Amino acid sequence: MLERVLSSRRATPVSDDGDETGDESKTRKHISVATRVTNYVIRTGHLWPCLLIGLVIVLVTSFVYHTRDLVCISASSSDHLSRLRFFGFEGLETDFGSLGVPWCRTKHDRTVEWTTKDLIKGLEEFVPIYETRPIKNNMYGMGFDHSFGLWFITRWLKPELMIESGAFKGHSTWVLRQAMPDTRIISLTPRHPEKYLKKGPAYVDENCTYFAGKDFVDFGNVDWGKVMKKHGIKDRSQVLVFFDDHQNELKRLKQALKAGFRHLVFEDNYDTGTGDHYSFRQMCDQFYIRGGGHSCFKDSDEGRIRARRKKFWEKAVDIDELCGPGEAWWGVRGQMRDDFNHSNKAISYAEHFKNSRFVESVLDVYWELPPVAGPSLTHQTRYDPARASSPIVEDGRYGLFRRLGLSGLEASVFNGYTQMVYLQVSQE
C-alpha cells in the first residue's frame, strides 16, 4: 500500500513568561520560509483549508504519477506489482509459468541450438524490418511475437524450400521472404491473397507457387513427391513447413511425417481449455508433465487462483472453461476439435493419452517461442503469464526493451502470450 505523510513544522514554542514571539534576535534568522508561512496561516485561521488543499494536491499528483507508470513502464517488476496491488489487483503478479507450461517430451531430451542471447540479437535486427511490413493492421493474423518467431527460426535453419499452409492476406509469406529473400515458397490457402488487395493492404510474392483459389489443394492431399521433384529438392529435411490453418495438429503432424518433412512450425498451438482445434499443448498437458494434472474443483487452490486471474487477464482460463463432463480437462472439454471448430469429436482420456505418447515418440526437438516481453513492458493484459514461459525481455528491463526498438511499437501489435511452437521430428 502506498503511504503518503503530510507533515509541517510546529509553530514557535511559547516562552515561559508568556511571550509568544520570544527573542526575535535569536529566532527570526533561523526560521525557514515554510515555518513563516505556517505561522501566518495559523494566525489568520486558514490552516485547515490549506491543509485540505495540500492533501488533495498530493493525492492527485500521486494518482497521476502512478497511473502513468501502470500505463507506461515501471522501473522494475516489483514496482509494477506494488502498483497493481495498490489498485486492487492483489495476487496478479506476472509469475510466468506458475500454473504450469505444457511441454511435449522429446525422445532424447534434445533442445534447440539457439540461446536467449541469439533471440535478443535477432530482435535487434528484426524490429526495423517489421516496421516496413505492408500490412500494418493484421487483425486476426500474426502479430509481432509470432512474426519474429517465424522469421528467426527460418533465418536460423536456412531451408532450401519453404511451405506454408494458411496465408490469409499474405503477412506470413512476407515474413518468410524477409528471412530468405531468394528461396522458393509454396503457399496453400483457400483464398488467394490477391483477393484481399481489392479491399486493402495484402502481400503477393512473385517467387511463390500458390495452391489457392480454384487451384487450392489441402496439405494432406498434395503429391509432395511430384512437387519436390519439380523444385529440385532431394533432401526433405531441408524443407521448413509452417502451419497457420487452424487444423488438428495431430493430423498435420502425421501428414508431414508421411511426406518426409522434419522441420515444422505451428502458429496456433492453443492452450488447454482454449482454441478451435486440437493442439500439442492440449495433448502434452499430462499429469507427469509440469502443469498437468489439473484440478476441476472450484474450491481447490488451482480453481481459486484461476478464478482470481480471470478477472484481470483476458486470456486466462477458469475451471468452467478448463474442465468438461466427468472432470475431463484434456483437450477442450474432452473434444478433438478440427477444421476451424466445425468438427468436435469426443475422445476418451485413454485415446488422448495415446495421442500424446505418439507425439512424443516422434519428437526430436520441441520448443515454444516465449513472449517477446512481459506485460509491464508491452502494456497489454490479453494473456495470463501463469501459463507462459519466461519472456525474452524480462519485466523491468526497460533499457533493453528500448534499445531493441520495441518501445516504439504499439501495444496492439504484440501477441503477448504466444503459442507458436517449433518441432523437429523423425519416424518412430
C-alpha positions, 0 to 999 in steps of 0.5 A, spaced: 500 500 500 502 506 498 503 511 504 503 518 503 505 523 510 503 530 510 507 533 515 509 541 517 513 544 522 510 546 529 509 553 530 514 557 535 514 554 542 511 559 547 516 562 552 515 561 559 513 568 561 508 568 556 511 571 550 509 568 544 514 571 539 520 570 544 527 573 542 526 575 535 534 576 535 535 569 536 529 566 532 527 570 526 534 568 522 533 561 523 526 560 521 525 557 514 520 560 509 515 554 510 515 555 518 513 563 516 508 561 512 505 556 517 505 561 522 501 566 518 496 561 516 495 559 523 494 566 525 489 568 520 485 561 521 486 558 514 490 552 516 485 547 515 483 549 508 490 549 506 491 543 509 485 540 505 488 543 499 495 540 500 492 533 501 488 533 495 494 536 491 498 530 493 493 525 492 492 527 485 499 528 483 500 521 486 494 518 482 497 521 476 504 519 477 502 512 478 497 511 473 502 513 468 507 508 470 501 502 470 500 505 463 507 506 461 513 502 464 515 501 471 522 501 473 522 494 475 517 488 476 516 489 483 514 496 482 509 494 477 506 489 482 506 494 488 502 498 483 497 493 481 496 491 488 495 498 490 489 498 485 486 492 487 489 487 483 492 483 489 495 476 487 496 478 479 503 478 479 506 476 472 509 469 475 510 466 468 509 459 468 506 458 475 500 454 473 504 450 469 507 450 461 505 444 457 511 441 454 511 435 449 517 430 451 522 429 446 525 422 445 532 424 447 531 430 451 534 434 445 533 442 445 534 447 440 541 450 438 539 457 439 540 461 446 536 467 449 542 471 447 541 469 439 533 471 440 535 478 443 540 479 437 535 477 432 530 482 435 535 487 434 535 486 427 528 484 426 524 490 429 526 495 423 524 490 418 517 489 421 516 496 421 516 496 413 511 490 413 505 492 408 500 490 412 500 494 418 493 492 421 493 484 421 487 483 425 486 476 426 493 474 423 500 474 426 502 479 430 509 481 432 511 475 437 509 470 432 512 474 426 519 474 429 518 467 431 517 465 424 522 469 421 528 467 426 527 460 426 527 460 418 533 465 418 536 460 423 535 453 419 536 456 412 531 451 408 532 450 401 524 450 400 519 453 404 511 451 405 506 454 408 499 452 409 494 458 411 496 465 408 490 469 409 492 476 406 499 474 405 503 477 412 506 470 413 509 469 406 512 476 407 515 474 413 518 468 410 521 472 404 524 477 409 528 471 412 530 468 405 529 473 400 531 468 394 528 461 396 522 458 393 515 458 397 509 454 396 503 457 399 496 453 400 490 457 402 483 457 400 483 464 398 488 467 394 491 473 397 490 477 391 483 477 393 484 481 399 488 487 395 481 489 392 479 491 399 486 493 402 493 492 404 495 484 402 502 481 400 503 477 393 510 474 392 512 473 385 517 467 387 511 463 390 507 457 387 500 458 390 495 452 391 489 457 392 483 459 389 480 454 384 487 451 384 487 450 392 489 443 394 489 441 402 496 439 405 494 432 406 492 431 399 498 434 395 503 429 391 509 432 395 513 427 391 511 430 384 512 437 387 519 436 390 521 433 384 519 439 380 523 444 385 529 440 385 529 438 392 532 431 394 533 432 401 526 433 405 529 435 411 531 441 408 524 443 407 521 448 413 513 447 413 509 452 417 502 451 419 497 457 420 490 453 418 487 452 424 487 444 423 488 438 428 495 438 429 495 431 430 493 430 423 498 435 420 503 432 424 502 425 421 501 428 414 508 431 414 511 425 417 508 421 411 511 426 406 518 426 409 518 433 412 522 434 419 522 441 420 515 444 422 512 450 425 505 451 428 502 458 429 496 456 433 498 451 438 492 453 443 492 452 450 488 447 454 481 449 455 482 454 449 482 454 441 478 451 435 482 445 434 486 440 437 493 442 439 500 439 442 499 443 448 492 440 449 495 433 448 502 434 452 498 437 458 499 430 462 499 429 469 507 427 469 508 433 465 509 440 469 502 443 469 498 437 468 494 434 472 489 439 473 484 440 478 476 441 476 474 443 483 472 450 484 474 450 491 481 447 490 487 452 490 488 451 482 480 453 481 481 459 486 487 462 483 484 461 476 478 464 478 482 470 481 486 471 474 480 471 470 478 477 472 484 481 470 487 477 464 483 476 458 486 470 456 486 466 462 482 460 463 477 458 469 475 451 471 468 452 467 472 453 461 478 448 463 474 442 465 468 438 461 463 432 463 466 427 468 472 432 470 475 431 463 480 437 462 484 434 456 483 437 450 477 442 450 472 439 454 474 432 452 473 434 444 478 433 438 476 439 435 478 440 427 477 444 421 476 451 424 471 448 430 466 445 425 468 438 427 468 436 435 469 429 436 469 426 443 475 422 445 476 418 451 482 420 456 485 413 454 485 415 446 488 422 448 493 419 452 495 415 446 495 421 442 500 424 446 505 418 447 505 418 439 507 425 439 512 424 443 515 418 440 516 422 434 519 428 437 526 430 436 526 437 438 520 441 441 520 448 443 515 454 444 517 461 442 516 465 449 513 472 449 517 477 446 516 481 453 512 481 459 506 485 460 509 491 464 513 492 458 508 491 452 502 494 456 497 489 454 493 484 459 490 479 453 494 473 456 495 470 463 503 469 464 501 463 469 501 459 463 507 462 459 514 461 459 519 466 461 519 472 456 525 474 452 525 481 455 524 480 462 519 485 466 523 491 468 528 491 463 526 497 460 533 499 457 533 493 453 526 493 451 528 500 448 534 499 445 531 493 441 526 498 438 520 495 441 518 501 445 516 504 439 511 499 437 504 499 439 501 495 444 496 492 439 501 489 435 504 484 440 501 477 441 503 477 448 502 470 450 504 466 444 503 459 442 507 458 436 511 452 437 517 449 433 518 441 432 523 437 429 521 430 428 523 423 425 519 416 424 518 412 430 
